Amino acid sequence: MSLTLPLVVVLGGAVWAVIRFLNIRIWVAVVIGLFGFYLANTFLAPVIDNTTRSGVEIVNHTQQK
């Protein structure tokens, strides 16, 4: 059986869990999210994208074996 989840759903669940169980304030999560948007417009965006894609591919290939 194969299950496909978008990465944004997984990250959203992780953010929800951190806010809920580690008692992180909402404004801290908002600031971190805004930092991510600004980071996406820098020269590091392709590196982050490639690294994320490589990590997802590694996870996908290890589960198919």
PDB file with one MODEL, atoms N, CA, C and O in Angstrom:
MODEL        1
ATOM      1  N   MET A   1       0.838  -1.179   0.000  1.00  0.00           N
ATOM      2  CA  MET A   1       0.000   0.000   0.000  1.00  0.00           C
ATOM      3  C   MET A   1       0.881   1.240   0.000  1.00  0.00           C
ATOM      4  O   MET A   1       1.851   1.328   0.752  1.00  0.00           O
ATOM      5  N   SER A   2       0.536   2.178  -0.838  1.00  0.00           N
ATOM      6  CA  SER A   2       1.322   3.396  -0.965  1.00  0.00           C
ATOM      7  C   SER A   2       0.511   4.582  -0.463  1.00  0.00           C
ATOM      8  O   SER A   2      -0.682   4.700  -0.741  1.00  0.00           O
ATOM      9  N   LEU A   3       1.170   5.448   0.274  1.00  0.00           N
ATOM     10  CA  LEU A   3       0.526   6.647   0.807  1.00  0.00           C
ATOM     11  C   LEU A   3       1.313   7.856   0.352  1.00  0.00           C
ATOM     12  O   LEU A   3       2.531   7.910   0.523  1.00  0.00           O
ATOM     13  N   THR A   4       0.629   8.823  -0.226  1.00  0.00           N
ATOM     14  CA  THR A   4       1.283  10.031  -0.699  1.00  0.00           C
ATOM     15  C   THR A   4       0.777  11.218   0.101  1.00  0.00           C
ATOM     16  O   THR A   4      -0.423  11.485   0.152  1.00  0.00           O
ATOM     17  N   LEU A   5       1.711  11.926   0.724  1.00  0.00           N
ATOM     18  CA  LEU A   5       1.378  13.129   1.474  1.00  0.00           C
ATOM     19  C   LEU A   5       2.221  14.288   0.950  1.00  0.00           C
ATOM     20  O   LEU A   5       3.430  14.143   0.766  1.00  0.00           O
ATOM     21  N   PRO A   6       1.597  15.420   0.712  1.00  0.00           N
ATOM     22  CA  PRO A   6       2.406  16.588   0.347  1.00  0.00           C
ATOM     23  C   PRO A   6       3.296  17.003   1.521  1.00  0.00           C
ATOM     24  O   PRO A   6       2.912  16.878   2.683  1.00  0.00           O
ATOM     25  N   LEU A   7       4.470  17.491   1.199  1.00  0.00           N
ATOM     26  CA  LEU A   7       5.416  17.900   2.234  1.00  0.00           C
ATOM     27  C   LEU A   7       4.833  19.007   3.101  1.00  0.00           C
ATOM     28  O   LEU A   7       5.120  19.070   4.297  1.00  0.00           O
ATOM     29  N   VAL A   8       4.027  19.874   2.521  1.00  0.00           N
ATOM     30  CA  VAL A   8       3.444  20.969   3.299  1.00  0.00           C
ATOM     31  C   VAL A   8       2.501  20.436   4.376  1.00  0.00           C
ATOM     32  O   VAL A   8       2.384  21.053   5.435  1.00  0.00           O
ATOM     33  N   VAL A   9       1.827  19.313   4.139  1.00  0.00           N
ATOM     34  CA  VAL A   9       0.955  18.720   5.150  1.00  0.00           C
ATOM     35  C   VAL A   9       1.795  18.165   6.301  1.00  0.00           C
ATOM     36  O   VAL A   9       1.443  18.332   7.468  1.00  0.00           O
ATOM     37  N   VAL A  10       2.892  17.513   5.969  1.00  0.00           N
ATOM     38  CA  VAL A  10       3.778  16.959   6.999  1.00  0.00           C
ATOM     39  C   VAL A  10       4.376  18.086   7.841  1.00  0.00           C
ATOM     40  O   VAL A  10       4.390  18.005   9.069  1.00  0.00           O
ATOM     41  N   LEU A  11       4.865  19.129   7.184  1.00  0.00           N
ATOM     42  CA  LEU A  11       5.449  20.254   7.918  1.00  0.00           C
ATOM     43  C   LEU A  11       4.396  20.995   8.732  1.00  0.00           C
ATOM     44  O   LEU A  11       4.674  21.452   9.841  1.00  0.00           O
ATOM     45  N   GLY A  12       3.191  21.116   8.188  1.00  0.00           N
ATOM     46  CA  GLY A  12       2.109  21.749   8.937  1.00  0.00           C
ATOM     47  C   GLY A  12       1.776  20.979  10.201  1.00  0.00           C
ATOM     48  O   GLY A  12       1.544  21.576  11.252  1.00  0.00           O
ATOM     49  N   GLY A  13       1.749  19.658  10.107  1.00  0.00           N
ATOM     50  CA  GLY A  13       1.521  18.830  11.284  1.00  0.00           C
ATOM     51  C   GLY A  13       2.628  18.979  12.315  1.00  0.00           C
ATOM     52  O   GLY A  13       2.373  19.003  13.519  1.00  0.00           O
ATOM     53  N   ALA A  14       3.847  19.079  11.835  1.00  0.00           N
ATOM     54  CA  ALA A  14       4.974  19.274  12.752  1.00  0.00           C
ATOM     55  C   ALA A  14       4.876  20.624  13.457  1.00  0.00           C
ATOM     56  O   ALA A  14       5.134  20.722  14.657  1.00  0.00           O
ATOM     57  N   VAL A  15       4.506  21.659  12.716  1.00  0.00           N
ATOM     58  CA  VAL A  15       4.356  22.992  13.320  1.00  0.00           C
ATOM     59  C   VAL A  15       3.236  22.979  14.354  1.00  0.00           C
ATOM     60  O   VAL A  15       3.381  23.535  15.443  1.00  0.00           O
ATOM     61  N   TRP A  16       2.119  22.343  14.007  1.00  0.00           N
ATOM     62  CA  TRP A  16       1.005  22.254  14.954  1.00  0.00           C
ATOM     63  C   TRP A  16       1.449  21.543  16.242  1.00  0.00           C
ATOM     64  O   TRP A  16       1.131  21.992  17.343  1.00  0.00           O
ATOM     65  N   ALA A  17       2.177  20.443  16.097  1.00  0.00           N
ATOM     66  CA  ALA A  17       2.622  19.681  17.263  1.00  0.00           C
ATOM     67  C   ALA A  17       3.583  20.497  18.123  1.00  0.00           C
ATOM     68  O   ALA A  17       3.509  20.457  19.351  1.00  0.00           O
ATOM     69  N   VAL A  18       4.481  21.234  17.482  1.00  0.00           N
ATOM     70  CA  VAL A  18       5.437  22.051  18.241  1.00  0.00           C
ATOM     71  C   VAL A  18       4.706  23.145  19.009  1.00  0.00           C
ATOM     72  O   VAL A  18       4.992  23.380  20.183  1.00  0.00           O
ATOM     73  N   ILE A  19       3.761  23.817  18.348  1.00  0.00           N
ATOM     74  CA  ILE A  19       3.010  24.869  19.025  1.00  0.00           C
ATOM     75  C   ILE A  19       2.182  24.284  20.174  1.00  0.00           C
ATOM     76  O   ILE A  19       2.117  24.862  21.259  1.00  0.00           O
ATOM     77  N   ARG A  20       1.564  23.157  19.927  1.00  0.00           N
ATOM     78  CA  ARG A  20       0.665  22.553  20.918  1.00  0.00           C
ATOM     79  C   ARG A  20       1.411  21.951  22.108  1.00  0.00           C
ATOM     80  O   ARG A  20       1.051  22.203  23.258  1.00  0.00           O
ATOM     81  N   PHE A  21       2.457  21.152  21.835  1.00  0.00           N
ATOM     82  CA  PHE A  21       3.072  20.377  22.904  1.00  0.00           C
ATOM     83  C   PHE A  21       4.325  21.004  23.499  1.00  0.00           C
ATOM     84  O   PHE A  21       4.687  20.682  24.630  1.00  0.00           O
ATOM     85  N   LEU A  22       4.990  21.883  22.776  1.00  0.00           N
ATOM     86  CA  LEU A  22       6.176  22.537  23.327  1.00  0.00           C
ATOM     87  C   LEU A  22       5.882  23.959  23.800  1.00  0.00           C
ATOM     88  O   LEU A  22       6.778  24.688  24.224  1.00  0.00           O
ATOM     89  N   ASN A  23       4.616  24.331  23.716  1.00  0.00           N
ATOM     90  CA  ASN A  23       4.162  25.636  24.191  1.00  0.00           C
ATOM     91  C   ASN A  23       4.898  26.808  23.548  1.00  0.00           C
ATOM     92  O   ASN A  23       5.245  27.784  24.213  1.00  0.00           O
ATOM     93  N   ILE A  24       5.127  26.693  22.241  1.00  0.00           N
ATOM     94  CA  ILE A  24       5.708  27.798  21.488  1.00  0.00           C
ATOM     95  C   ILE A  24       4.600  28.809  21.218  1.00  0.00           C
ATOM     96  O   ILE A  24       3.485  28.432  20.855  1.00  0.00           O
ATOM     97  N   ARG A  25       4.899  30.064  21.391  1.00  0.00           N
ATOM     98  CA  ARG A  25       3.889  31.095  21.161  1.00  0.00           C
ATOM     99  C   ARG A  25       3.618  31.233  19.668  1.00  0.00           C
ATOM    100  O   ARG A  25       4.493  30.994  18.836  1.00  0.00           O
ATOM    101  N   ILE A  26       2.397  31.622  19.350  1.00  0.00           N
ATOM    102  CA  ILE A  26       1.983  31.762  17.957  1.00  0.00           C
ATOM    103  C   ILE A  26       2.839  32.792  17.238  1.00  0.00           C
ATOM    104  O   ILE A  26       3.198  32.582  16.080  1.00  0.00           O
ATOM    105  N   TRP A  27       3.177  33.900  17.891  1.00  0.00           N
ATOM    106  CA  TRP A  27       3.947  34.943  17.206  1.00  0.00           C
ATOM    107  C   TRP A  27       5.336  34.438  16.828  1.00  0.00           C
ATOM    108  O   TRP A  27       5.900  34.892  15.832  1.00  0.00           O
ATOM    109  N   VAL A  28       5.896  33.516  17.595  1.00  0.00           N
ATOM    110  CA  VAL A  28       7.202  32.945  17.255  1.00  0.00           C
ATOM    111  C   VAL A  28       7.072  32.112  15.983  1.00  0.00           C
ATOM    112  O   VAL A  28       7.929  32.188  15.103  1.00  0.00           O
ATOM    113  N   ALA A  29       6.009  31.318  15.878  1.00  0.00           N
ATOM    114  CA  ALA A  29       5.779  30.521  14.676  1.00  0.00           C
ATOM    115  C   ALA A  29       5.563  31.419  13.460  1.00  0.00           C
ATOM    116  O   ALA A  29       6.029  31.098  12.367  1.00  0.00           O
ATOM    117  N   VAL A  30       4.867  32.532  13.638  1.00  0.00           N
ATOM    118  CA  VAL A  30       4.640  33.477  12.536  1.00  0.00           C
ATOM    119  C   VAL A  30       5.959  34.094  12.080  1.00  0.00           C
ATOM    120  O   VAL A  30       6.202  34.215  10.880  1.00  0.00           O
ATOM    121  N   VAL A  31       6.803  34.480  13.017  1.00  0.00           N
ATOM    122  CA  VAL A  31       8.112  35.062  12.669  1.00  0.00           C
ATOM    123  C   VAL A  31       8.966  34.044  11.918  1.00  0.00           C
ATOM    124  O   VAL A  31       9.630  34.394  10.943  1.00  0.00           O
ATOM    125  N   ILE A  32       8.954  32.804  12.357  1.00  0.00           N
ATOM    126  CA  ILE A  32       9.716  31.757  11.672  1.00  0.00           C
ATOM    127  C   ILE A  32       9.172  31.542  10.268  1.00  0.00           C
ATOM    128  O   ILE A  32       9.943  31.369   9.324  1.00  0.00           O
ATOM    129  N   GLY A  33       7.845  31.551  10.121  1.00  0.00           N
ATOM    130  CA  GLY A  33       7.238  31.419   8.795  1.00  0.00           C
ATOM    131  C   GLY A  33       7.612  32.566   7.875  1.00  0.00           C
ATOM    132  O   GLY A  33       7.924  32.347   6.705  1.00  0.00           O
ATOM    133  N   LEU A  34       7.583  33.791   8.393  1.00  0.00           N
ATOM    134  CA  LEU A  34       7.990  34.949   7.590  1.00  0.00           C
ATOM    135  C   LEU A  34       9.454  34.860   7.192  1.00  0.00           C
ATOM    136  O   LEU A  34       9.822  35.235   6.079  1.00  0.00           O
ATOM    137  N   PHE A  35      10.289  34.365   8.097  1.00  0.00           N
ATOM    138  CA  PHE A  35      11.698  34.171   7.764  1.00  0.00           C
ATOM    139  C   PHE A  35      11.841  33.202   6.602  1.00  0.00           C
ATOM    140  O   PHE A  35      12.687  33.396   5.729  1.00  0.00           O
ATOM    141  N   GLY A  36      11.023  32.168   6.587  1.00  0.00           N
ATOM    142  CA  GLY A  36      11.051  31.205   5.485  1.00  0.00           C
ATOM    143  C   GLY A  36      10.689  31.852   4.159  1.00  0.00           C
ATOM    144  O   GLY A  36      11.303  31.551   3.135  1.00  0.00           O
ATOM    145  N   PHE A  37       9.689  32.747   4.165  1.00  0.00           N
ATOM    146  CA  PHE A  37       9.315  33.439   2.932  1.00  0.00           C
ATOM    147  C   PHE A  37      10.448  34.329   2.437  1.00  0.00           C
ATOM    148  O   PHE A  37      10.729  34.369   1.239  1.00  0.00           O
ATOM    149  N   TYR A  38      11.096  35.041   3.349  1.00  0.00           N
ATOM    150  CA  TYR A  38      12.218  35.888   2.934  1.00  0.00           C
ATOM    151  C   TYR A  38      13.410  35.050   2.475  1.00  0.00           C
ATOM    152  O   TYR A  38      14.109  35.429   1.536  1.00  0.00           O
ATOM    153  N   LEU A  39      13.640  33.933   3.121  1.00  0.00           N
ATOM    154  CA  LEU A  39      14.734  33.039   2.744  1.00  0.00           C
ATOM    155  C   LEU A  39      14.515  32.466   1.351  1.00  0.00           C
ATOM    156  O   LEU A  39      15.476  32.203   0.629  1.00  0.00           O
ATOM    157  N   ALA A  40      13.260  32.271   0.972  1.00  0.00           N
ATOM    158  CA  ALA A  40      12.942  31.725  -0.349  1.00  0.00           C
ATOM    159  C   ALA A  40      13.322  32.681  -1.474  1.00  0.00           C
ATOM    160  O   ALA A  40      13.424  32.264  -2.628  1.00  0.00           O
ATOM    161  N   ASN A  41      13.529  33.942  -1.158  1.00  0.00           N
ATOM    162  CA  ASN A  41      13.911  34.926  -2.175  1.00  0.00           C
ATOM    163  C   ASN A  41      15.407  35.194  -2.206  1.00  0.00           C
ATOM    164  O   ASN A  41      15.842  36.135  -2.869  1.00  0.00           O
ATOM    165  N   THR A  42      16.201  34.400  -1.515  1.00  0.00           N
ATOM    166  CA  THR A  42      17.646  34.609  -1.492  1.00  0.00           C
ATOM    167  C   THR A  42      18.346  33.596  -2.392  1.00  0.00           C
ATOM    168  O   THR A  42      17.701  32.758  -3.022  1.00  0.00           O
ATOM    169  N   PHE A  43      19.653  33.686  -2.442  1.00  0.00           N
ATOM    170  CA  PHE A  43      20.453  32.760  -3.245  1.00  0.00           C
ATOM    171  C   PHE A  43      20.469  31.353  -2.645  1.00  0.00           C
ATOM    172  O   PHE A  43      20.899  30.411  -3.310  1.00  0.00           O
ATOM    173  N   LEU A  44      20.013  31.194  -1.413  1.00  0.00           N
ATOM    174  CA  LEU A  44      19.986  29.883  -0.770  1.00  0.00           C
ATOM    175  C   LEU A  44      18.767  29.053  -1.146  1.00  0.00           C
ATOM    176  O   LEU A  44      18.726  27.855  -0.865  1.00  0.00           O
ATOM    177  N   ALA A  45      17.778  29.669  -1.775  1.00  0.00           N
ATOM    178  CA  ALA A  45      16.540  28.958  -2.102  1.00  0.00           C
ATOM    179  C   ALA A  45      16.773  27.703  -2.947  1.00  0.00           C
ATOM    180  O   ALA A  45      16.213  26.658  -2.619  1.00  0.00           O
ATOM    181  N   PRO A  46      17.578  27.754  -4.024  1.00  0.00           N
ATOM    182  CA  PRO A  46      17.802  26.522  -4.801  1.00  0.00           C
ATOM    183  C   PRO A  46      18.496  25.421  -3.992  1.00  0.00           C
ATOM    184  O   PRO A  46      18.195  24.240  -4.160  1.00  0.00           O
ATOM    185  N   VAL A  47      19.409  25.807  -3.129  1.00  0.00           N
ATOM    186  CA  VAL A  47      20.117  24.823  -2.307  1.00  0.00           C
ATOM    187  C   VAL A  47      19.140  24.140  -1.350  1.00  0.00           C
ATOM    188  O   VAL A  47      19.166  22.919  -1.194  1.00  0.00           O
ATOM    189  N   ILE A  48      18.284  24.930  -0.716  1.00  0.00           N
ATOM    190  CA  ILE A  48      17.298  24.378   0.213  1.00  0.00           C
ATOM    191  C   ILE A  48      16.327  23.478  -0.536  1.00  0.00           C
ATOM    192  O   ILE A  48      15.984  22.399  -0.053  1.00  0.00           O
ATOM    193  N   ASP A  49      15.885  23.907  -1.702  1.00  0.00           N
ATOM    194  CA  ASP A  49      14.952  23.111  -2.499  1.00  0.00           C
ATOM    195  C   ASP A  49      15.578  21.783  -2.911  1.00  0.00           C
ATOM    196  O   ASP A  49      14.945  20.736  -2.778  1.00  0.00           O
ATOM    197  N   ASN A  50      16.800  21.816  -3.405  1.00  0.00           N
ATOM    198  CA  ASN A  50      17.480  20.583  -3.825  1.00  0.00           C
ATOM    199  C   ASN A  50      17.716  19.638  -2.652  1.00  0.00           C
ATOM    200  O   ASN A  50      17.562  18.424  -2.787  1.00  0.00           O
ATOM    201  N   THR A  51      18.089  20.191  -1.508  1.00  0.00           N
ATOM    202  CA  THR A  51      18.320  19.369  -0.325  1.00  0.00           C
ATOM    203  C   THR A  51      17.025  18.709   0.135  1.00  0.00           C
ATOM    204  O   THR A  51      17.011  17.529   0.485  1.00  0.00           O
ATOM    205  N   THR A  52      15.940  19.477   0.132  1.00  0.00           N
ATOM    206  CA  THR A  52      14.652  18.923   0.538  1.00  0.00           C
ATOM    207  C   THR A  52      14.215  17.819  -0.414  1.00  0.00           C
ATOM    208  O   THR A  52      13.756  16.763   0.022  1.00  0.00           O
ATOM    209  N   ARG A  53      14.358  18.062  -1.713  1.00  0.00           N
ATOM    210  CA  ARG A  53      13.980  17.044  -2.699  1.00  0.00           C
ATOM    211  C   ARG A  53      14.827  15.783  -2.547  1.00  0.00           C
ATOM    212  O   ARG A  53      14.308  14.672  -2.653  1.00  0.00           O
ATOM    213  N   SER A  54      16.116  15.948  -2.301  1.00  0.00           N
ATOM    214  CA  SER A  54      16.988  14.786  -2.106  1.00  0.00           C
ATOM    215  C   SER A  54      16.580  13.989  -0.874  1.00  0.00           C
ATOM    216  O   SER A  54      16.554  12.758  -0.899  1.00  0.00           O
ATOM    217  N   GLY A  55      16.263  14.698   0.200  1.00  0.00           N
ATOM    218  CA  GLY A  55      15.829  14.017   1.425  1.00  0.00           C
ATOM    219  C   GLY A  55      14.538  13.237   1.220  1.00  0.00           C
ATOM    220  O   GLY A  55      14.407  12.110   1.699  1.00  0.00           O
ATOM    221  N   VAL A  56      13.584  13.833   0.511  1.00  0.00           N
ATOM    222  CA  VAL A  56      12.320  13.150   0.243  1.00  0.00           C
ATOM    223  C   VAL A  56      12.553  11.939  -0.649  1.00  0.00           C
ATOM    224  O   VAL A  56      11.949  10.889  -0.429  1.00  0.00           O
ATOM    225  N   GLU A  57      13.419  12.065  -1.651  1.00  0.00           N
ATOM    226  CA  GLU A  57      13.726  10.925  -2.527  1.00  0.00           C
ATOM    227  C   GLU A  57      14.384   9.790  -1.747  1.00  0.00           C
ATOM    228  O   GLU A  57      14.086   8.619  -1.983  1.00  0.00           O
ATOM    229  N   ILE A  58      15.272  10.130  -0.825  1.00  0.00           N
ATOM    230  CA  ILE A  58      15.927   9.103  -0.013  1.00  0.00           C
ATOM    231  C   ILE A  58      14.887   8.368   0.825  1.00  0.00           C
ATOM    232  O   ILE A  58      14.910   7.140   0.910  1.00  0.00           O
ATOM    233  N   VAL A  59      13.982   9.112   1.440  1.00  0.00           N
ATOM    234  CA  VAL A  59      12.936   8.480   2.258  1.00  0.00           C
ATOM    235  C   VAL A  59      12.040   7.611   1.389  1.00  0.00           C
ATOM    236  O   VAL A  59      11.676   6.505   1.788  1.00  0.00           O
ATOM    237  N   ASN A  60      11.683   8.094   0.213  1.00  0.00           N
ATOM    238  CA  ASN A  60      10.817   7.323  -0.669  1.00  0.00           C
ATOM    239  C   ASN A  60      11.476   6.035  -1.155  1.00  0.00           C
ATOM    240  O   ASN A  60      10.817   5.000  -1.249  1.00  0.00           O
ATOM    241  N   HIS A  61      12.756   6.092  -1.459  1.00  0.00           N
ATOM    242  CA  HIS A  61      13.442   4.892  -1.955  1.00  0.00           C
ATOM    243  C   HIS A  61      13.684   3.877  -0.852  1.00  0.00           C
ATOM    244  O   HIS A  61      13.687   2.675  -1.119  1.00  0.00           O
ATOM    245  N   THR A  62      13.886   4.325   0.371  1.00  0.00           N
ATOM    246  CA  THR A  62      14.115   3.368   1.453  1.00  0.00           C
ATOM    247  C   THR A  62      12.839   2.658   1.837  1.00  0.00           C
ATOM    248  O   THR A  62      12.897   1.525   2.316  1.00  0.00           O
ATOM    249  N   GLN A  63      11.678   3.281   1.644  1.00  0.00           N
ATOM    250  CA  GLN A  63      10.422   2.643   2.016  1.00  0.00           C
ATOM    251  C   GLN A  63       9.934   1.688   0.927  1.00  0.00           C
ATOM    252  O   GLN A  63       9.119   0.812   1.217  1.00  0.00           O
ATOM    253  N   GLN A  64      10.395   1.823  -0.296  1.00  0.00           N
ATOM    254  CA  GLN A  64       9.925   0.963  -1.384  1.00  0.00           C
ATOM    255  C   GLN A  64      10.625  -0.390  -1.390  1.00  0.00           C
ATOM    256  O   GLN A  64      10.126  -1.321  -2.022  1.00  0.00           O
ATOM    257  N   LYS A  65      11.728  -0.531  -0.729  1.00  0.00           N
ATOM    258  CA  LYS A  65      12.477  -1.791  -0.736  1.00  0.00           C
ATOM    259  C   LYS A  65      11.801  -2.856   0.061  1.00  0.00           C
ATOM    260  O   LYS A  65      12.308  -3.974   0.152  1.00  0.00           O
TER     261      LYS A  65
ENDMDL
END
